[in-house]
Amino acid sequence: MDAMMMGAMSKNMESMPDMAMMDMSVLQACMDACAACEQACTVCATQEMGCAPACMNCADMCHTMMRSMLRVQGMTPATMMAMLDACIAMCQMCMDECMQHADHSDVCRLCAQACQACMNACMAVRDMMMASA
């Protein structure tokens, strides 16, 4: 199913100017990282620690980033870059907040790790977009 979905995504990506040559596996990895981060942040927010607001915002941003990558029709490279930058910034903020509790909360530590992975995946997509432009 993943191969079929990536094939469909490749066709959708062709509708975005200058994006036809994107590596769909990098996009898939980013969507997977966004989904994992959304889940980790949602669980972390239920702890009602000081990081909860950042976690809730990050979960929402990761969900929005993932959904935007699924339906790229009508997006421009500039819009996608802005979304990636926003997701990276939100993950950084959440990671910084959760790291304050990571020594005594496994959930916060895992959330911070998920945020780092999501940031790395978003940066990989951003770098790929810049290289193909």
Salt bridges, closest charged atoms under 4 A:
GLU38 OE2 - HIS63 ND1 3.23
ASP85 OD1 - ARG126 NH1 2.85
ASP106 OD1 - ARG109 NH2 3.18
